[in-house]
Amino acid sequence: MITLLKKTNNEEPKASEVLIIRPSRGWRHINLNEIWRYRELLYFLAWRDIKVRYKQTVLGAAWAIIQPFFTMIIFSIFFGKLAKIPSDGVPYPIFAYAALVPWTFFANGLMESTNSLVTSANLIRKIYFPRLVLPIAAVISGIVDFILAFVVLLGMMLFYGIMPTANIVWLPFLLLLALTASLGVGMWLTAMNVQFRDVRYVVPFLVQVWLFATPIAYPSSLLVEPWRTFYGLNPMVGVVEGFRWALLGTDTTPGGAIFVSTFMAIMLFVSGMFYFRRMERTFADVV
Amino acid sequence: MNNIAIKVKNLSKQYRIGEQQTKYRTIRETLTDAVQAPFRRIGKILQGHAYGAADMDETIWALKDVSFEVKRGEVVGIIGRNGAGKSTLLKMLSRITEPTEGMAEIHGRVGSLLEVGTGFHPELTGRENIFLNGAILGMKKKEMVRKFDEMVSFAEIEKFIDTPVKFYSSGMYVRLAFAVAAHLEPEILLVDEVLAVGDAEFQKKCLGKMGDVAKGGRTVLFVSHNMLSLKNLCNKGVLLHSGRVVMENNIDAVISKYLDKDIKHAGETSWSSPEIAPGDDRVKLKAVRVISEGNVTGEVDISKDFWIEIDYWNLEPNKQRMVFIHIHNSMGIWIISSGNLASLTLNKDPWSYRPYPEGVFRTACKIPGCLLNDGHYNISVYIAGSGMSNVIIAKKDVLSFSVLDTGLMREEYTGAWPTVIRPRLEWGTEQLSSK
């Protein structure tokens, strides 16, 4: 494992830097300092992901909107119109879409970060950098898609004449919560994916199950306490209900559920990071 | 002041055999594997082959108890045959992979260059790739902005800087990739065999740039098979053989030790079953051997013809196959490039342009006597599908052999023969007029 014995305060490493390379065992600490020093690489990788995604597809950036928007239409027809599922007093389309925007960000971030190590195998085999940069960049690059889809959400609110509540100031926190959960699970899965390529077949299935385990097509108000707080064990419950509460003013005041969700997201994130660091030393040999 | 740049102590690396095989997979293989793996695995089970963890338990030491020191400002060449552990050593020093035992100490900022163009994306333009690749190699954005024009003019691609690199010729691609790498300015530079790219002129330019780097007082660790460039660039050498340091001395001594070392050439490299052989679902390499006077041998008589035989399994019916060989001498100079295409051969290979059924094939090439000079040679084998760009197997330096001077051409002249080849040619003198 690598430790920087003497480090200057300056960000640019100086000649006095001594690297010790030796085998590491067991759990390793998380070197946030090092990730910070590689922030430019993080930026360029995220930028590459965005650029390539929009360059390679015919519709480009439109996909960021099409994906959640069409899902919303389908949900509105089948769950809203046919199944008559309640929607906490707001029109069903916007009820579903307000949840689908953070959900799409979460699900795409999860899938992209799971694949991030394997698709960058060549990089891992040829160059050193903190490998955590890869899943982080994969999740962060989804923020652009999120913003595009969010603009449409604002348009829909205008259309339905819904004014956002003052609670909108909580949105950045809720987005951060979605990011933390997405990256937390992503770090677990991408590290496993290096060892067992089966993981990539599990992920689409996992995402589908998770979609229905999250109150997107239906409100969590269908549950009564204390089950609703338990429901928060799925961190996306807090995110989705929080979005509706902050934007649409639904009566889903984040109570116990959001605290449980935040706690879970942090747990996933921290444990994912440690697991990733533990597996990291084998990546270049197996990937 | 401490003037040690790199100190390596008992550094060792163990690989499981299974790991080492996956280590050399390309991205394409990884991707096709992802699609085919379950089916293939099921197929293997149906055919009764074991394909699991059980036969992956063997381990090998890619590097064992390697110790040496490099002083600040030294340019050190790492020399050794394929599989001697050179690349593994560089990978550990650049922190890509961890050692199994031992330790290394590095004093100063390290930049490593194990491949040019790492992380290049075909959809991005030359300009975008410069920044991406630079960031991957550890350059700061400020630094890249400052050196941008210099890099572009070094690569000679000014006109195409805003064109996606997928439209570049392979020459342009390599030039751009090298231009970025050449402008790295770490205190310690680790370079793997990356200069063997591009055309001769560009290679010269790169070597010049490397020479500047070396003279600029930077510490460089340099792996190459090209003895000429090692001689020109390095002042010290470390000779590795089967993962151990054999010699650490000035570069000339190490090179001559490497070249003279009486290494018994087996005369054959073979794989017992397609599972472990190089190749993919279309073709697998079975064996490469040198045959002289009817025997498999690693040493051929300079005056005698010999054959290079390539055996392979064709696993995909009704496809054409082409076989190519390259021969390099021990200085890394490329002597022969040949293949069984009609216009390259003296006779017509009966199987060229014919669809191959499934089965085992042997393609052989005759090298005439009195052509190569005495010395050590490396054979590389390439097998392609229809179309030369469709290379399925590329096995570099798969087998080596020696050409022995038997004295046939040594009756009048006994001095050194410094040429690359030593052909026996037809001569004649006529008297055109008398006094």
Interface residues (C-beta under 8 A of the other chain):
Chain A: M1 I2 E12 P13 K14 A15 E17 V18 L19 I20 I21 R22 P23 S24 E40 L41 Y43 F44 L45 W47 R48 K51 V52 K55 Q56 V118 T119 S120 A121 N122 L123 I124 R125 K126 I127 Y128 F129 R197 R200 R281 A284 D285 V286 V287
Chain B: Y15 E19 T22 K23 T26 I27 T30 D33 A34 A37 K91 M92 L93 S94 R95 I96 T97 E98 P99 T100 E101 G102 M103 A104 E105 I106 H107 G108 R109 V110 S112 L114 E115 T118 G119 H121 E123 L124 E128 F131 L132 A135 I136 L137 G138 K140 K141 E187
